Amino acid sequence: MSGLLPITQIDPEQVYEAIRLSLTNNVDLISLESFLGRIDWSGADKMRPPVADLIDDVEAWASEYEEGAITRTEFVSAMRRLLPPGGLISVTLTALSYQAHAPLLDRSDELPQTGSGAQDDPASLESESDTVRLPAPTH
């Protein structure tokens, strides 16, 4: 199968970069799982490379988050703890908020056909996105 990354050739920095990419893209599990899914674990049972523990931790936290066992905040915190000390991480989080609007009153002398005077769409969803630069843990 082409595109596989032998675990014996994976550098911790590749794992860190996959974590950073996930965090900077609104906690993108697809990119993280794509990286993890390309890892070829052949030979790890005989000679387990040190990076395997890091990969195991990333996989475990990603599974917990995907299954809803932990919150987004807990997932981001766990991923930050796996990164090396120092530096900054840009974390982009997008949230939807419900915005209720007060009815618009008809100020004309004529009554509205419906009798309510409310606008057609009394509520809407608005998307809000923030990028936060967090210091990496200093262990």
C-alpha positions as CSV (number, residue, x, y, z in Angstrom):
1,M,0.0,0.0,0.0
2,S,1.6,3.3,-1.0
3,G,1.6,6.3,1.3
4,L,2.2,4.3,4.4
5,L,4.7,5.7,6.9
6,P,6.8,3.0,8.6
7,I,6.6,3.6,12.4
8,T,10.4,3.0,12.6
9,Q,10.9,6.0,10.3
10,I,8.5,8.4,12.0
11,D,10.1,11.3,13.9
12,P,8.3,12.8,16.9
13,E,8.2,16.2,15.1
14,Q,5.9,14.6,12.4
15,V,3.5,13.7,15.2
16,Y,3.8,17.2,16.7
17,E,3.0,18.7,13.3
18,A,-0.1,16.6,12.9
19,I,-1.3,17.7,16.3
20,R,-0.6,21.4,15.5
21,L,-2.4,21.1,12.2
22,S,-5.4,19.6,13.9
23,L,-5.5,22.3,16.5
24,T,-5.1,25.2,14.1
25,N,-7.9,23.9,11.9
26,N,-10.8,24.1,14.5
27,V,-9.8,20.8,16.1
28,D,-9.8,18.9,12.8
29,L,-9.9,15.2,13.6
30,I,-10.0,14.2,10.0
31,S,-6.4,15.5,9.3
32,L,-5.2,13.9,12.6
33,E,-6.9,10.5,11.8
34,S,-5.6,10.7,8.3
35,F,-2.0,10.9,9.6
36,L,-2.6,8.2,12.2
37,G,-4.2,5.9,9.6
38,R,-1.1,6.1,7.4
39,I,1.2,4.6,10.0
40,D,2.5,1.2,9.2
41,W,3.1,-0.6,12.6
42,S,4.9,-3.5,11.0
43,G,7.9,-4.6,13.1
44,A,6.8,-2.5,16.2
45,D,6.0,-5.8,18.0
46,K,9.6,-6.8,17.8
47,M,11.3,-3.5,18.3
48,R,9.0,-0.8,19.6
49,P,10.3,2.7,18.7
50,P,10.0,5.4,21.3
51,V,7.7,7.4,19.1
52,A,5.1,4.6,19.4
53,D,4.1,5.8,22.9
54,L,3.5,9.3,21.7
55,I,1.3,7.9,18.8
56,D,-0.6,5.7,21.2
57,D,-1.4,8.7,23.4
58,V,-2.6,10.8,20.4
59,E,-4.8,7.9,19.2
60,A,-6.3,7.4,22.7
61,W,-7.2,11.1,23.2
62,A,-8.5,11.4,19.6
63,S,-10.8,8.3,20.2
64,E,-12.0,9.7,23.5
65,Y,-12.9,13.0,21.9
66,E,-14.5,11.4,18.9
67,E,-16.7,9.2,21.1
68,G,-17.8,12.2,23.2
69,A,-16.1,11.0,26.4
70,I,-14.1,14.3,26.7
71,T,-14.9,17.9,25.7
72,R,-13.2,19.9,23.0
73,T,-11.4,21.9,25.8
74,E,-10.2,18.7,27.4
75,F,-9.0,17.4,24.0
76,V,-7.1,20.6,23.2
77,S,-5.5,20.5,26.7
78,A,-4.4,16.9,26.3
79,M,-2.9,17.6,22.9
80,R,-1.0,20.6,24.2
81,R,0.5,18.4,27.0
82,L,1.8,16.0,24.3
83,L,3.7,18.8,22.5
84,P,7.2,19.7,23.5
85,P,7.8,22.7,25.8
86,G,8.0,26.2,24.5
87,G,6.6,28.0,21.4
88,L,3.1,29.1,20.6
89,I,0.1,27.1,19.2
90,S,-2.7,28.8,17.2
91,V,-6.0,27.1,18.2
92,T,-9.0,28.1,16.1
93,L,-12.4,27.3,17.6
94,T,-15.6,28.0,15.9
95,A,-18.9,28.1,17.8
96,L,-22.5,28.5,16.7
97,S,-24.6,30.8,18.9
98,Y,-28.3,31.2,18.9
99,Q,-29.4,34.8,18.4
100,A,-33.1,35.5,19.2
101,H,-34.5,38.7,17.7
102,A,-37.2,40.8,19.2
103,P,-40.3,41.0,17.0
104,L,-40.3,44.0,14.6
105,L,-43.5,46.0,15.2
106,D,-45.4,47.3,12.3
107,R,-45.3,51.1,12.7
108,S,-47.8,51.8,9.9
109,D,-51.5,52.4,10.4
110,E,-52.3,49.1,8.7
111,L,-52.2,45.9,10.7
112,P,-50.0,43.1,9.3
113,Q,-51.8,40.3,7.6
114,T,-50.7,37.7,10.2
115,G,-51.6,40.0,13.1
116,S,-48.3,39.3,14.8
117,G,-46.1,42.0,13.4
118,A,-43.1,39.7,13.9
119,Q,-40.4,39.3,11.2
120,D,-40.4,36.2,9.1
121,D,-37.2,34.7,10.7
122,P,-37.3,35.5,14.5
123,A,-34.1,33.6,15.2
124,S,-30.9,32.7,13.4
125,L,-27.7,30.9,13.9
126,E,-24.5,32.9,13.7
127,S,-21.1,31.4,13.4
128,E,-18.2,32.9,15.3
129,S,-14.6,32.0,14.9
130,D,-11.7,32.9,17.1
131,T,-8.0,32.1,16.8
132,V,-6.2,32.0,20.2
133,R,-2.5,31.7,20.5
134,L,-1.6,29.5,23.5
135,P,1.8,29.0,24.9
136,A,2.9,25.4,24.6
137,P,3.4,23.7,28.0
138,T,6.7,24.2,29.7
139,H,6.7,20.8,31.5
